[in-house]
C-alpha cells in the first residue's frame, strides 16, 4: 500500500483522527430534560465506562486487546449474569449468520456469490485467515476470575457475586481478534480497497432494560447498546489515517513503525473507527455546530474525488436541517468515512462506499447522518423497533433532501407510500412488531422498516396536523435524547402535543397488517355516503364539489381520537369506526366527492376514493 505524504506533528494530530484534538465535550445531559412522558419517575438505564488498549497488526489483520469496563446497575434488579456481544464471530462458516444466508429466499446480494447458477453464502467459504473472531482469554470481576463461555456471537458470563441495584462493578478482559474479509458492515479490504472498516469490533456489553437482557445473536440485523463513556488507545501502523467515533487527544505516542492514538467519546453507546494509509482528510466547520470530517481514498476516480468535495457543503446544510428540525447535534465532530459495504450509521460517524454518483453519495449521506438522531441519540432497540430507526430516518432525510435540492415536492415521502402499497398487496407483509431477524424475506423487512416506517410519520402528520407533527419530533428529542425510547414513548409525546388519543394508530399500523381503504359509496342530491372497507380506522379529509361549481373542504373526525386536528375545513360529526358506512347532508346539491386529495392517507385502493 502507498504511504501518505509526510506532514508535521501538529498537523498529524488533526489529520490522523476524527478532527477535534480537544478534550471530551459534554453533550446534552439526560438529567435536564423537560420530560413529558408518563414514565419519567420510573425510567432507568444502565451505564458503562470502557477503557480499551488495542494493538493492531495491519499485516495479518489481527489485534490484541485489553478492556476495563465499569458497569453500573441502575436497574431495580439483582443481576446474576451478564452478556457480551462478540459480533465478529458471525463471520465464520456454520455461524447463524451463515445459516440464515443459506435459508432465506432473498439473501443480501453483498453477502452471497453465485456458483453454478446458485447463490452461495460468502461466509461459508471463508478460510481460517479470512474469518472473523473475538477470543476472550481472561475475564475478571472486581479482580477475581469469572466463569465465561462463548456461545456463537454471545459471551455468557456467570457472575461470582450478583450485582445489586445501584452497584458498580469492574470487569477486566484480555482478548484477541481477527478482522474478517469484508462481508457485511465490518471487515478488511472492502470492495473499494479500504483497509479497515472497524464496526462492532470489540466485546460489547449487552443491554439490560425494563424488558430484561437483549443478548441477541448477530444474524443479520442491527444493534442495541448501553450508554456510557469510551476511552480508546489504538496502536497501529504510523502511516495509517484513522477516523471515527470520539475526539483525538493531543500528542500521539510514536514507537518505531507504530503510533498510539488516544480517543475519548462521551455519552455514546458504540465506538467505530476506520483506517487506511491512503485516506484524504478534509474538514469543514458547521456555523455554530460541529467540525465535519471527510475521509476518502486519494486513488478514487477523478469524478468521485470531485463528488466528495462537492458533498462537503451539502453535508453542512444537512447538519443544519436536522439540528433545526429535530434537535441540536450535541457533539463537537461528525465524520463521513469511505468504508464498509454500503451505508451504515455509528456514533459520531458513518461508513459509506465512495464510488457513487453525486446524487447517490448525497442521498446516502443524508440518510446516515439522519440516523444520528433516529437510533443513535434516540436509541431505540433496532432489533425490535427497526421501523422507528429506519422509518423515521427515511422520513426526515427525504425532507432534508427535498429542502436542500429545492424540489419542493408535494409529498417527499411518495416513494415510501408506493413501497408500502406494494408490500400491503404482496401477501408477504408481517406486523412491524416482528423481530428484525424473523421476517421471512429481506424484501418484507426492508419495506416494513424503511417505507412503512416512513409512512407512519408522514401519515401521522395527516392525522394530527403538520405543525403538531413538527412539534412532536422536537419534543421527542427533548424528552428522549440519550435514552432508549419505545414506540409507546413516541406516541405519548404525540398525544400530549396534539391533545388527541392515538393509541389506535400505533396499534393498527405497527401491531397488525390491517389496511386502510375508504371509498365513496353514493351521492344522492346533497346526501353523501362513504364506506370503510379496510379494517384500519382513519379520520377523513374530504373535498366536495357542488353542482354550482363551488367547492368545500370537509373534515370527518374519527370518534376514537377524541378530538380534531387543526384545520380550516368544515368539521362535521364524528365517524365511529364500527359503523362501516357514514352519511351526511351537504349544504347544496353535490356534483362530486373525493377522499384525501393530497394522498397522505395510505389507502390501498385509490380508485374508490372519488365519485
C-alpha angles and dihedrals in degrees: 000000000000120000121238119246115273117253138175120283092245091055093045091060087066101035099048096054144037098294111265120080091186122112122264116307122212116246124205109306115237087213094069098055118129087222114196095181125117096238097053092121096046103038117116137162136190124251134216134189114196126196113180137176114198129185111195124198105203092192098063097016092236126129140191120222142193119190130190111190127184109197121193118200105214091166124102088238135095109236118214096173139028130198134211128200115234097188098173090065087074090074096074130099109266096024121136089254089054092047092050092051089055096048105040115090096224108034121187105276091222091061101049138059129202118248119178090341094309130104115246128190111252089213091061092064099046115128123222092263091049102049126095124238144161114203117192107207100174136018129175132186110210089339098312123105112255131203114257137167131192112227109179107296095348130082109210113207123192106201124231089217126016117251110243124216109279093014125129121209132185124229119193116195137183117197143160127209146180126219110232126228105272107277106139128001096317130057152085131288098005123201090280094049100255105157103215130017100178109191125145086004105139134060100276122197112238121240122260116192142147088302093052129243122356099201095151118171115244103252103146115302135083142285154273125194147176120258117242150111124292129206115184130181108192121191113197143146109302093234095059120103111215130201135167141085125011138006124306111232121222126267109029114210116247119208115171110293093352137072131199116223120196119211130182125193121184124209101354133132099217142023125217135175140174130198139190134156091227101053119132109212119206127176133202127184117226108217106255088354144078133308110261117217125199120195117185136149118268092218094066115123114272093254092055092046089054090048091055090052092048091047093064102073089041090055088054088057091048092052090050092047095051093043091052098043101039111013139305116287102249104205132077098236143031126186132206106200132187106233145084124063105288123332128325133165126231140163109307091341150052133216115217135165111256108208095088138125110257095255091053093045091051094044096050091046090052091051096046093044089051087056087068086077101031106055103354102056093017091044106199120174100264094198092058104027103029091147090065091052101043099025098050089044092051091049096052096038091053088054092046091052091047090051097044095045090044093229092139093201118191088231117014088188095059092115090054091053090052092050092050091048090055092050094046090055096040098079089230100091121124126188115273088242088073112116109256092242094050101067112115092223136027087228093060091046094049096048093043092050103038106024104028089040090054092047089052089068098036091050090045086062088056090050102045101019130265096264091051089050092052090050091046092057092050094046090047089058092047092050102038112026111128091019139089107256123190129209091265091053090056097046090048089057089050091049093052093046094047099032088226132122109247106164089107091059095051090046100048098037100045107022100043139033092233112145135216118241122156123167143182106250102182148341118210112175103299095344116101123191122194128186136209109220101164123066097238117091124226139167112248133235108199132188114204122195115196128213090250090060098255122125136212132193112222128191121205110195120217105240095220090058089069092215147024136266118244106277143155090214124107107268115218134178122314122263112227108215098228091063107084093201134044128192133188137171115240120212094249140019109295125228100180142349131205128190118218102353091187092056093229093134113083092231109168094210114046093168093079094046094089135049 
